[in-house]
Amino acid sequence: MHLEGKAGIVTGAGRGIGREIALLMAKEGARVVVNDPGVGRGGEVTDEQPADAVLDEIAGAGGTAVANYSSVADYEAAGLMILQCTEAFGKIDFVVNVAGMLRERMIWNMSEDDFDAVIGVHLKGHWNMCHHAIKPMRAQRFGRIVNFSSDAFKGSVGQCNYAAAKAGIIGLTRSIARECGRYGITANAMCPLAATRMTADDAVIAGWKRRLDSGLLTQAEYDSRIAMPGPQYVAPIVAYLCTDSAREVNGQLFHAERARIHTYFYGEVSRSIHKYEDDGMFTIAELANTIPESLMAGVPNVAPAQDPEE
């Protein structure tokens, strides 16, 4: 019971990774607000209420939880979700932001709405939840924020909206860590690898196959996406980050999958060149002569130009 006496929110908790986290948190003694609006993979409205099924599972196992059906993209609704937690359980100790959606298009085919909707749920949704939750957390001088990024922050074909949001979440998380650590609040980010409806959907797999066939994905990249482990392997590290014993873990970026957890260096200096004469001003000619054999030595082009006839 590593979370005995704790209370908090897991967003996107009706399915996949969020569901596994909510179940484990409750099993470990936490009281949980199970949030999920029941929308489709692309954010479309449905009649489903998966949060209710998770609520029943938690209650059946002797845990304590309440449901919430709001969208994290709604600023006011996010604030009311925090209020719901504090009114139901007397406080809020953690927020785990898992809620998300996907609208995959190549950048030349992506609509403004496709971009705005994904940014709104992921990046703005994370900000909404953190913004409201940190106010009571500061007052009680304790809090745990676990935000969900993705390995897509490195760049992902057909997902520029999603990749941009996930990279933004890392910057948001590291800023929260620096701003709020003094108040006993930690903020960390997760990059999971797990089979969920976001990744195991038949249409998604077909899209990956098309990208493989057209050379936009390597065989190794395709194979790694197909052979994804289940979401249950992600939950333990998230639960740990919400415990008292993780008080010194702050501003970090984790990757989790079956049998493996690692951290990332993010934003650290890799290589550098220096010029000490002429007031340190590089010329274009100097850069053209120096960069290929220094900063870029051995670094491949991530997507080399192809012959139009190929």
N, C-alpha and C positions, 0 to 999 in steps of 0.2 A: 504493500500500500504506500508507494512512494509519493503519492499526491493526496494523501489523507488530509482533509480539511481545506483543500484548494477548490476554487471555483473559477470557471471561465467559459470561453466560447471557442467552438471549432466551426469555421465557415465551410460551406461546401461539404458538409458532413453526411449527406444522404447516400453518397456512393463512393466507391473507389478509395483513394488514400484518406480523404476526410472521414469516411465512415470508420476505417480501421483505427484512425487516431482517436475518434470520439469513443469508440468501444474500449480501447486500451486505457484511455484517461479515466473513464468511469470505473473500469476494473481496478485501477490503481487508487481509487478512493476519491477522485475529483467529482464535483457536481458540474454538469456540462449543459450549456446551451447548444443544442444541435441545430445549426442553421443550414437550410437548403431551400431555395425557392422552387425547386422541382422543374427547372427549365431544361430544354434540350441542349445538346452538345454545342450548338451554335447560338444559344441564348434565346431560342424560340419558346414561347409560352406553351405549357402543357397542363394537363389536369393531374399530373403525378405529385405526390407528396412523400418523397422517400425519407424525409426526416422522421415521419411517424413510425416507419418500420424500425429505424435505428433507436428511436425512443422506446419502442416495445422491447427490443433486444436488451437495452440497458436495464430497463425495469425488470425484465425477466431474470436477469443475472443479479438482481439485488442492488443495482446502482440507482443514481438520482440524476434526472435530466429533464429539461423542458425543450420544446420545439420552437423554432423561429423560421418564418417562411419569407423573409425580406431579402431584397437584393442588396449586396454590399455596395453596389454602384450608386445607391441612393443615399446621399449625405444624411438626411434627416432620419431615414430608416436605420442607418448604422448607429446613430446616436441613441435611438430608441432600443436597439439591441443591447447596447452597453447598459442602459437603464434597466432593461428586463433582467439582466444578469444580477445587477446589484440589488434589485428589489426581490428577486426570487431567492438569492443565496447570500445576500448581505455584503457582498464584495465582488471584485473581479481580480483574479490573480494572473490569468493568462488569456491571450488571444492567439489562436492558430489560424492563419489566413490561408485557406486552401482553395476557396471558391474560384472558379475560372470557367472559361469558354474558349472555343476556337472557331475562327473563320479563315480558312486557308485559301490563299490566292497568291499567285505571283504578283509582284508589286505593280506590274503594268495592268493587271486585271482587278486589283483590289479597289473596292469602293471606299469612299470617305466614311460611310457608315460601318463598313467592315473594320476599318482602322479604329474609329472612335469607340465602337462597342467593346472591342477587346481591351483597349487602353482603359476604358471606363470601368470594366469589371476587375481587371487585374491591378493596374497601377493605381488608379483613383480609388478603387475599392479597398485596396490595402491601406492607402492613406486615410480614407474615411474611418476605417476601423481603428487604426492606430491613434489617429488624432483624438477620437472620442475616448478611447480606453485609457490613454496615458494620463488624462486628467485625474480620475480617481486613483490610478496607480501611483501618481506622484504624491497624492495626499497620504496614502498608506505606506509610501516609501518601499514598495515592492511591486514587481511586475515582470512578466515574461511575455515577450513577443516572438513568435516564430512565423516568419513570412515565407511564402513559397515562390521561389524563383524556378529556374529550369536550366539545364545545360544548353537550351536554346539561346541563352544570353550570349553565346559565342557567335551567333548567327545561324539561321535555320532557313533552308530553302522553302519557299511558299508560306513562310510564317513571319514576315517582317514586322507585322503588328504585334504578334505574340512575343517575338524575340526582343523587340524594343521595350515592351512592358516588363519583361522579366529582367532585362538589364537595369531598367529603372528601379525595380524593386530592390535590387542589390544596393544601389546608391541610397535609396530611401532607408533601408535597414541599417546601413552603416552610419547614416546621419542620425537616426534615432538612437543608436548605440552610444554615439558620442554626446548627444544632447542629454540623454536620460540616465546614463550609467550612474551618475552621482546620486540619483534618487533610488538606487537599488533596482532599477529596471534594466533588463537585458533585452537585446534584440539581435536575433540571428536569422539567417536565411537558409532554406533547403533547396537543393536541386535533386529531385528524386528521379529514379528510373524504375517505372512500374507499369504493368499492364492494367489500364483502366479503359473506360469508354472513350477517353480522349485519345488513346494510343492504339487500342485494339479494334476499333471500328473497321468494318470491312471496306468502307470507302477510303479510309485513311491508308490502310494497307495497300489498296489498289493504287492510290496516289503515289505511295513510296515506290511501288513497282514501276510505275511510269517514269519516275525520276531516275530510278536505277537504269532503266532501258535507254533513257536519253542522256545518261552520263552525268546527271546532276547529283547523284548519290553514288558512292563507291559500294562495292559488294559488301565490304566490312561494315559500312554504315547501315546498309539495308539489313544485314543479318542481325546486328545489335538491336535494331528497332523491333524486329520480328520476335526475337528471343527474350522478351522482357519478363522479369519475374513479377510475382504478385505484389499488391500494394501493402500487404501486412508487414513486409520487411522494413518499411519506412517509419512505421509508427513508433518503435522503441526509442530511436534517437530524438524524435520530436518530444515524446513524453519526458525523456531525460532532461532536455533543455528547459523544461518547465518546472523542474524540481529545485529545491533549495540548494542541492549540492552543485548545481550548474551556475552558481552565482558569479564565477569569474570567467565564464564563457560568454563573450559579448562582442558583437560586431563581426561574427565569423560566417563563412559560407561553406556549407556542407553538401556533399553528394552522398546519397544512400541508395543501396539496392541490396539484393540478396547477397549475403556473405561479405559485403564490402561497404565501408564508410570511409570517405576521405574528405579533406578540406582543400580549398583552392587558394592560391595566391591570386589576388584580384587587385589590379592597379599598381603592382609593384614594378620597379624598374627591372627590365630584362637586359638591355644593352644600351650603351651610350657612347657618343663621340664628343670630343671637347676641342675648343679652339680658344687660345689664350691671347693671341695677337689681334690687332685690328679691332679692338673693343669687343672681341668675341662674336663678330658678325660673320656668318657663313655666306659665301656666294653660291649661286645656283650651280655654277660649274664645279665648285668644291663638293657640293652635295652629290652631284651626278657622278663624280669620280670616287667618292668615299662611301656612300651609303650601300651600294651593291656588295662591296667586299667587307663591310663592317656590320651595320645594323641588320642588313638583310642577308648576310652570308649564311647559306644553308637553309634559308627560310623560303618555302615554296609559295607560289601564288595559289591562293585557296580555290580559285576557279579560273584557270588559264583560258584565254580566248581560243575559240575553235574556228577551224576553216569553215566558211559558210556552206561548203559542199558536203561536210560531214553530217 
